[in-house]
Structures are given as structure tokens and as C-alpha cells.
């Protein structure tokens, strides 16, 4: 597993700092869209344990909810269905023991969670820093992450 560059870590820190100072739902949505793009285009299907066509449906449903305000109750319903679907394929304990499958499961769950009302802003740090660490586990190329970050946060990282 390759380490990501200091530049990438610095960019993540800039985004997190910006969010801490400018906590808005619109910015949170941009974080979610970045995450959805990474899940959709940069992670190999084999780590999802269920077909990417099902993953696409989960992401599409989550996107609708995020566009309408990111209601935690609605996201939670999708998260429950997602976990149930995954555990039909493989028991949760076995998923958690497999680093790559566990990383992808964590990434999906973060898309299906709204922690906007987090007074410590830990939500953004967890989302971005831990999400990036999970991408490293599944060996997503740094250039793909950088391109996606530029797409959503260009004014912050440049």
C-alpha cells in the first residue's frame, strides 16, 4: 500500500479547516458528492461484495436525500438496507476482518450519514481524513483523488 503525498494531506486539511470556519449544508453536500464520485468511479467492484448496479442505486437514493436536505432518518433507512444486503452476502464479522471490504463498507456508510449538527466539526475531519485513509486501503490512485478534490474544492486547494 502506497502512502499518499503530503500535498494531498495538506489539501484535505485545507478543506477541513474551511468547513470548520464555514460550516454550511452546501459545503457538506460537496463533501458528499466528492465521496460518491470516489465510490462510483475509483473503487473496484470486488470490494463492495454486492454488484455495483446495487451500489449505484444506493448512491442514487442517497443523492436524492442529500439534495433534499440530507434527512438523517431517511439516510438511516438506506444504510440499514445496505448493511442487510451486504451481510446477506458475507457475515459482518468476516467483512470487518477483510481490510479492503471493511474500508469500502465504511466509505458507503459515511455517505449514508448526516452529521451536520456536529458542534466539534469532527464530522468533516472524520469524513475526509478517514475516508481518504480508507481509499488508501483499497489502493485508489492518488491522482484520481486529487482530480475529484479539484472538481469540488478547487477554490480552496489552489
N, C-alpha and C positions, 0 to 999 in steps of 0.2 A: 504494500500500500504506500503510495507516494504521499509526501506531505504537500499541502498547498502552500503557496508563496506568502511571504509577509505582506505583499501588496494586496492579495485577496483578503487576508485577515484584517488589514487596515481599512479596506473598503467596507467590510462587514461592520467594523467598529464605527465608521463614519455614519453608516445607515442607522445603526442602533442609537448612536448619540443624537442624530437628527430626530428620530422617533421620540426619544426621551424628552426632547425640547419642544417638539411639535406633534404631540400625540393627537392624531385625528383618525377618524374612521377611514377616510380616503387613503391615508398613508398605510394603514393596516391592510386595506384591500390590495394595495400594490405589493405588499409583502406576500399576501396570499397568492396573488396572480403569479409572482415570481416562483413560489413554491409549486404551484400547479404546473407551470411550464416545465420545471425541472422533473417533476414526476412523470409528466406526459411524454417528454421528448428525450430525456437523458438517462433514464434508468432502464436497464434491460428487463424484459417481461418476466424472466425466470425468477426474479427475486420477489415478485408480487404474490406468487402462489396461486393467484386466480388470473384469469385471462385479462389482458389489457383492455379488451372491449368492456368488461365489467368495471375495471378501474376507470375507464373513460366515463361511464355512466355515473359512478360515484363522484367524480370530479365535476361533471356537468351539473349534477344535482346540488353539490356544494356551491358551485359558482352562482347558481340561481339564488341560493340563500344569502351568499355574501353580497350579491348585487342588491338584495332587498334589506340589507341591514345586518346580516350575519347573526340571526337569532340563535342563541346557544341551544335552546331546546330543540330546534329543528336540526341543527348540526349534530346534536347528540343522537337523534334518531338514526341519521345516516351512519354515524360512527358505530352504533350498535349493530346495524345491519352488516356493515363492513367487517367488523370483528367476527360476527357469527359466520359470515360467508368464508372468511379465512380459516376459522377453526373447524369448519366442516372439511376442509382440505387437509389440515395438519393441526394437531393439538397445540394450544398456545405455548405450553412449556417447551415444546420442540422448536417452535418458531423463535422463541426468546433465546434459545441456545445457539441458533444459527445467526451469526453476527449480521450477515447481509440481509437475510429475510427480516430480522428484527429491526434493522435500520430502516428498511422500506416501510414496514408497518408503522414505525414511529413517525416517519415523514407523512404518511397518509393521515394518521391521527391528528397531527398538528394542523393540517388543512381543515379538519373536521372539528375544530375547537376555536372558540372566540374568547380570548382573554383580554378584550379591550379595556375592561374596568380594573386592570391590574395597577394599583397605585404605585408599585415599585418599578413599573415598566420592565419587569423581568420577562414578561411575555415576549417582547420583541427580541431581547437578548437570547432567550431560550429558542425562540423560533429560528432566528437567523444563525446564531452560533452553533447550536446543537444540530440544526438542520444541515448546515454545511459539514459538520463532523460526520453526520450520517451519510451524506453524499460521498464523502471521502471513503467511508467503509465500503460502499458499493462501487467505488472506483470511477465515479463520474469525472470526466476530464475537466481540469481547471478552466480551460478555455471556454467550455460550454457554460460553466457557472458565471464566468466573467461576462460573457455575451448576454446572458439573461439578466445579470445585475445591471449592466449598462442600459438595457432596454427599459427597465423600470426605475432606475435610480441614477441616471446619467448626471443630472444636475448636482447630485450630492457627491458622487465619487470622482468627478472630473473637475 
